[in-house]
Amino acid sequence: MITTKINIKPHLAEYLRGKYYNPEKECVCLPDKLDLYHTIWDLLVKRPADHPIDTGNLELGLPTRRIGKDPVYYNYLGERSIKIIEKRIELLFYAELRQTLDENKQQFSIDYQDTVFEFINKYCIESITPDALLKDFYRWRENIRKRRKRRAYRK
């Protein structure tokens, strides 16, 4: 298996390691049903001669398919590609967090704070605080579920 390292936000790297880490291959291996897998596949290019070493905080196992790009030659992700991948991972992260928060509150009446602690422990995330995740959720909820202004009552 061919791997490459990319540098993304620490909490996103921890999230992917917690969710998709493969201990046998010692890297993050994404399932082929994910959109992120196909995004990485599309963004792979031939390695330039002046970029021999990969550095980063996340080691990804590159997708291998029968037809198409051979990861032996197409194993480089540029800065633009890494930004695109980071945005996709961030979307996955916050979508799962927000869905978990909503489900636990509506169906099981579990507090938001307890759900965030559970989420952080589930994926071994240490680089972001629970308060930051809660504040992000509250901001998102306020933007999505705008409250209607009540009419002014005059006496």
Protein Blocks (a to p, Z undefined) as FASTA:
>chain_A
ZZddddddfklmmmmmmmmpcfklopacddfkbmklmmmmmmpccddfklmbccdjbdcd
ddddfbhcdfklmmcccfklmmmmmmmmmmmmmmmmmmmmmmmmmmnopafklmmmmmmm
mnopakbcfklmmmmmmmmmmmmmccdddddddZZ
